[in-house]
Amino acid sequence: MAETFTYALDGNLYINLTSKCSNDCAFCVRNEHSTYFGHKLWLTREPSPADVLAQIPADISRYKEYVFCGFGEPTIRIDALCEIGRELKKRGATVRLNTNGQANMIHKRDVTAELAEAVDKINVSLNEATAKEYAKLCKPAFGEAAFEGLQDFAKKCAARGIDTWFSVVDVIGEEKIAKCREIAKSCGVALRVREYIADSE
């Protein structure tokens, strides 16, 4: 079976680096489906930077953005991510990272300086309004500490000049969204409220 290392969606090219994740979110699409909008994203082999770059079009402007986002947490493979991201930026691409914001906890060091050289935009999934609710919903390997960790990560990314924002899904309700706006403001980043996508097959 051919591995899906990149897939096109909504005018962007998405890069699927890993199936590993430090979260086990209750709502994650991979718990219900083996595909995402027809793309088989479970990997039996993780791509090398060369594997990914071989699938990048010669005309870089063919896609609006090149986005690190698959069935796993992209920052688990920080070295490959940064190597690919730096090359894409060199070619004139706009590069985005969709992440759970736990990279510094995963690697036990601050990786935001490396990310600043490799990505233009970072979307950190905030998902909930309190550490307890986040831990219950996302089941992070780091427990409730992950909630503060992702906020610290977002602050550091913004301080590096990366266009950084938190995202939540609209189904959490107005009260929680208001709390999330306060959290985002305290971290110096924006909050984006996304529409919940119920089915992807």
Contacts in CASP RR format, 6 or more apart in sequence:
PFRMAT RR
TARGET T0000
AUTHOR 0000-0000-0000
METHOD contacts of the structure
MODEL  1
MAETFTYALDGNLYINLTSKCSNDCAFCVRNEHSTYFGHKLWLTREPSPA
DVLAQIPADISRYKEYVFCGFGEPTIRIDALCEIGRELKKRGATVRLNTN
GQANMIHKRDVTAELAEAVDKINVSLNEATAKEYAKLCKPAFGEAAFEGL
QDFAKKCAARGIDTWFSVVDVIGEEKIAKCREIAKSCGVALRVREYIADS
E
1 40 0 8 1.000
1 44 0 8 1.000
3 43 0 8 1.000
3 44 0 8 1.000
3 45 0 8 1.000
3 47 0 8 1.000
4 16 0 8 1.000
4 39 0 8 1.000
4 40 0 8 1.000
4 41 0 8 1.000
4 43 0 8 1.000
5 15 0 8 1.000
5 16 0 8 1.000
5 17 0 8 1.000
5 43 0 8 1.000
5 47 0 8 1.000
5 51 0 8 1.000
5 52 0 8 1.000
5 55 0 8 1.000
6 13 0 8 1.000
6 14 0 8 1.000
6 15 0 8 1.000
6 16 0 8 1.000
6 52 0 8 1.000
6 55 0 8 1.000
6 56 0 8 1.000
7 13 0 8 1.000
7 14 0 8 1.000
7 16 0 8 1.000
7 36 0 8 1.000
7 39 0 8 1.000
7 41 0 8 1.000
8 14 0 8 1.000
8 63 0 8 1.000
9 37 0 8 1.000
9 39 0 8 1.000
11 63 0 8 1.000
11 64 0 8 1.000
12 63 0 8 1.000
12 64 0 8 1.000
12 65 0 8 1.000
12 66 0 8 1.000
12 67 0 8 1.000
12 96 0 8 1.000
13 56 0 8 1.000
13 57 0 8 1.000
13 62 0 8 1.000
13 63 0 8 1.000
13 65 0 8 1.000
13 66 0 8 1.000
13 67 0 8 1.000
14 67 0 8 1.000
14 68 0 8 1.000
14 69 0 8 1.000
14 70 0 8 1.000
15 52 0 8 1.000
15 66 0 8 1.000
15 67 0 8 1.000
15 68 0 8 1.000
15 69 0 8 1.000
15 70 0 8 1.000
15 74 0 8 1.000
15 84 0 8 1.000
16 41 0 8 1.000
16 43 0 8 1.000
16 47 0 8 1.000
16 69 0 8 1.000
16 70 0 8 1.000
16 71 0 8 1.000
16 72 0 8 1.000
17 46 0 8 1.000
17 47 0 8 1.000
17 52 0 8 1.000
17 68 0 8 1.000
17 70 0 8 1.000
17 72 0 8 1.000
17 74 0 8 1.000
17 76 0 8 1.000
17 77 0 8 1.000
17 80 0 8 1.000
17 81 0 8 1.000
18 43 0 8 1.000
18 46 0 8 1.000
18 71 0 8 1.000
18 72 0 8 1.000
18 73 0 8 1.000
18 74 0 8 1.000
18 76 0 8 1.000
18 77 0 8 1.000
19 30 0 8 1.000
19 41 0 8 1.000
19 42 0 8 1.000
19 43 0 8 1.000
19 46 0 8 1.000
19 71 0 8 1.000
19 72 0 8 1.000
20 72 0 8 1.000
20 73 0 8 1.000
20 76 0 8 1.000
21 28 0 8 1.000
21 71 0 8 1.000
21 72 0 8 1.000
21 73 0 8 1.000
21 76 0 8 1.000
21 100 0 8 1.000
22 73 0 8 1.000
22 76 0 8 1.000
22 100 0 8 1.000
22 102 0 8 1.000
22 105 0 8 1.000
22 106 0 8 1.000
22 140 0 8 1.000
22 141 0 8 1.000
22 142 0 8 1.000
22 146 0 8 1.000
23 73 0 8 1.000
23 100 0 8 1.000
23 102 0 8 1.000
23 138 0 8 1.000
23 139 0 8 1.000
23 140 0 8 1.000
23 141 0 8 1.000
23 146 0 8 1.000
24 138 0 8 1.000
24 139 0 8 1.000
24 140 0 8 1.000
25 31 0 8 1.000
25 127 0 8 1.000
25 137 0 8 1.000
25 138 0 8 1.000
25 139 0 8 1.000
26 137 0 8 1.000
26 138 0 8 1.000
26 139 0 8 1.000
27 137 0 8 1.000
27 169 0 8 1.000
29 36 0 8 1.000
29 71 0 8 1.000
29 197 0 8 1.000
29 200 0 8 1.000
30 36 0 8 1.000
30 41 0 8 1.000
30 42 0 8 1.000
30 71 0 8 1.000
30 72 0 8 1.000
33 200 0 8 1.000
33 201 0 8 1.000
34 40 0 8 1.000
34 42 0 8 1.000
35 41 0 8 1.000
35 200 0 8 1.000
35 201 0 8 1.000
36 70 0 8 1.000
36 71 0 8 1.000
36 200 0 8 1.000
37 200 0 8 1.000
37 201 0 8 1.000
38 200 0 8 1.000
38 201 0 8 1.000
41 70 0 8 1.000
41 71 0 8 1.000
42 71 0 8 1.000
43 71 0 8 1.000
46 77 0 8 1.000
46 80 0 8 1.000
47 80 0 8 1.000
48 80 0 8 1.000
49 80 0 8 1.000
49 83 0 8 1.000
49 84 0 8 1.000
49 87 0 8 1.000
52 80 0 8 1.000
52 84 0 8 1.000
53 84 0 8 1.000
53 87 0 8 1.000
56 66 0 8 1.000
56 88 0 8 1.000
56 91 0 8 1.000
56 93 0 8 1.000
57 63 0 8 1.000
60 88 0 8 1.000
60 91 0 8 1.000
60 92 0 8 1.000
60 93 0 8 1.000
63 93 0 8 1.000
64 94 0 8 1.000
65 93 0 8 1.000
65 94 0 8 1.000
65 95 0 8 1.000
65 96 0 8 1.000
65 121 0 8 1.000
66 85 0 8 1.000
66 88 0 8 1.000
66 93 0 8 1.000
66 94 0 8 1.000
66 95 0 8 1.000
66 96 0 8 1.000
67 95 0 8 1.000
67 96 0 8 1.000
67 97 0 8 1.000
67 98 0 8 1.000
68 74 0 8 1.000
68 81 0 8 1.000
68 84 0 8 1.000
68 85 0 8 1.000
68 95 0 8 1.000
68 96 0 8 1.000
68 97 0 8 1.000
68 98 0 8 1.000
68 99 0 8 1.000
68 119 0 8 1.000
69 96 0 8 1.000
69 97 0 8 1.000
69 98 0 8 1.000
70 98 0 8 1.000
73 99 0 8 1.000
73 100 0 8 1.000
73 102 0 8 1.000
73 106 0 8 1.000
74 81 0 8 1.000
74 97 0 8 1.000
74 98 0 8 1.000
74 99 0 8 1.000
75 81 0 8 1.000
75 97 0 8 1.000
75 99 0 8 1.000
75 101 0 8 1.000
75 102 0 8 1.000
75 103 0 8 1.000
75 106 0 8 1.000
75 107 0 8 1.000
75 111 0 8 1.000
75 115 0 8 1.000
76 106 0 8 1.000
78 103 0 8 1.000
78 107 0 8 1.000
78 111 0 8 1.000
78 114 0 8 1.000
78 115 0 8 1.000
81 97 0 8 1.000
81 115 0 8 1.000
81 118 0 8 1.000
82 114 0 8 1.000
82 115 0 8 1.000
82 117 0 8 1.000
82 118 0 8 1.000
83 118 0 8 1.000
84 118 0 8 1.000
85 93 0 8 1.000
85 95 0 8 1.000
85 118 0 8 1.000
85 119 0 8 1.000
86 117 0 8 1.000
86 118 0 8 1.000
88 95 0 8 1.000
89 95 0 8 1.000
89 117 0 8 1.000
89 118 0 8 1.000
89 119 0 8 1.000
89 120 0 8 1.000
94 120 0 8 1.000
94 121 0 8 1.000
95 118 0 8 1.000
95 119 0 8 1.000
95 120 0 8 1.000
95 121 0 8 1.000
96 119 0 8 1.000
96 120 0 8 1.000
96 121 0 8 1.000
96 122 0 8 1.000
96 123 0 8 1.000
97 115 0 8 1.000
97 119 0 8 1.000
97 121 0 8 1.000
97 122 0 8 1.000
97 123 0 8 1.000
98 123 0 8 1.000
98 125 0 8 1.000
99 122 0 8 1.000
99 123 0 8 1.000
99 124 0 8 1.000
99 125 0 8 1.000
100 124 0 8 1.000
100 125 0 8 1.000
100 138 0 8 1.000
100 140 0 8 1.000
100 146 0 8 1.000
100 150 0 8 1.000
101 124 0 8 1.000
101 125 0 8 1.000
101 149 0 8 1.000
101 150 0 8 1.000
101 153 0 8 1.000
101 154 0 8 1.000
102 140 0 8 1.000
102 141 0 8 1.000
102 142 0 8 1.000
102 146 0 8 1.000
102 149 0 8 1.000
102 150 0 8 1.000
102 153 0 8 1.000
103 111 0 8 1.000
103 112 0 8 1.000
103 115 0 8 1.000
103 153 0 8 1.000
104 110 0 8 1.000
104 111 0 8 1.000
104 112 0 8 1.000
104 149 0 8 1.000
104 152 0 8 1.000
104 153 0 8 1.000
104 156 0 8 1.000
105 142 0 8 1.000
105 145 0 8 1.000
105 146 0 8 1.000
105 149 0 8 1.000
110 156 0 8 1.000
112 153 0 8 1.000
112 156 0 8 1.000
112 157 0 8 1.000
112 159 0 8 1.000
112 160 0 8 1.000
112 162 0 8 1.000
113 160 0 8 1.000
115 122 0 8 1.000
115 157 0 8 1.000
115 160 0 8 1.000
115 162 0 8 1.000
116 157 0 8 1.000
116 160 0 8 1.000
116 161 0 8 1.000
116 162 0 8 1.000
119 162 0 8 1.000
120 162 0 8 1.000
120 163 0 8 1.000
121 162 0 8 1.000
121 163 0 8 1.000
121 164 0 8 1.000
122 154 0 8 1.000
122 157 0 8 1.000
122 162 0 8 1.000
122 163 0 8 1.000
122 164 0 8 1.000
122 165 0 8 1.000
123 165 0 8 1.000
123 167 0 8 1.000
123 192 0 8 1.000
124 150 0 8 1.000
124 153 0 8 1.000
124 154 0 8 1.000
124 157 0 8 1.000
124 164 0 8 1.000
124 165 0 8 1.000
124 166 0 8 1.000
124 167 0 8 1.000
124 189 0 8 1.000
125 166 0 8 1.000
125 167 0 8 1.000
125 168 0 8 1.000
126 134 0 8 1.000
126 150 0 8 1.000
126 166 0 8 1.000
126 167 0 8 1.000
126 168 0 8 1.000
126 180 0 8 1.000
126 183 0 8 1.000
126 184 0 8 1.000
126 191 0 8 1.000
127 134 0 8 1.000
127 137 0 8 1.000
127 138 0 8 1.000
127 168 0 8 1.000
127 169 0 8 1.000
127 172 0 8 1.000
128 134 0 8 1.000
128 137 0 8 1.000
128 138 0 8 1.000
128 147 0 8 1.000
128 168 0 8 1.000
128 172 0 8 1.000
128 176 0 8 1.000
128 180 0 8 1.000
129 172 0 8 1.000
129 176 0 8 1.000
129 179 0 8 1.000
129 180 0 8 1.000
129 183 0 8 1.000
130 147 0 8 1.000
130 179 0 8 1.000
131 144 0 8 1.000
131 145 0 8 1.000
131 146 0 8 1.000
131 147 0 8 1.000
131 148 0 8 1.000
132 144 0 8 1.000
134 140 0 8 1.000
134 144 0 8 1.000
134 146 0 8 1.000
134 147 0 8 1.000
135 143 0 8 1.000
135 144 0 8 1.000
135 146 0 8 1.000
135 147 0 8 1.000
138 146 0 8 1.000
140 146 0 8 1.000
142 149 0 8 1.000
151 183 0 8 1.000
151 186 0 8 1.000
151 187 0 8 1.000
154 164 0 8 1.000
154 166 0 8 1.000
154 187 0 8 1.000
154 188 0 8 1.000
154 189 0 8 1.000
155 187 0 8 1.000
155 188 0 8 1.000
155 189 0 8 1.000
157 164 0 8 1.000
158 164 0 8 1.000
158 187 0 8 1.000
158 188 0 8 1.000
158 189 0 8 1.000
164 189 0 8 1.000
165 184 0 8 1.000
165 189 0 8 1.000
165 190 0 8 1.000
165 191 0 8 1.000
165 192 0 8 1.000
166 180 0 8 1.000
166 183 0 8 1.000
166 184 0 8 1.000
166 187 0 8 1.000
166 189 0 8 1.000
166 190 0 8 1.000
166 191 0 8 1.000
166 192 0 8 1.000
167 191 0 8 1.000
167 192 0 8 1.000
167 193 0 8 1.000
167 194 0 8 1.000
168 176 0 8 1.000
168 177 0 8 1.000
168 180 0 8 1.000
168 191 0 8 1.000
168 192 0 8 1.000
168 193 0 8 1.000
168 194 0 8 1.000
169 193 0 8 1.000
169 194 0 8 1.000
169 195 0 8 1.000
169 196 0 8 1.000
170 177 0 8 1.000
170 193 0 8 1.000
170 194 0 8 1.000
170 195 0 8 1.000
170 196 0 8 1.000
171 196 0 8 1.000
172 180 0 8 1.000
177 191 0 8 1.000
177 193 0 8 1.000
180 191 0 8 1.000
181 191 0 8 1.000
183 191 0 8 1.000
184 190 0 8 1.000
184 191 0 8 1.000
END
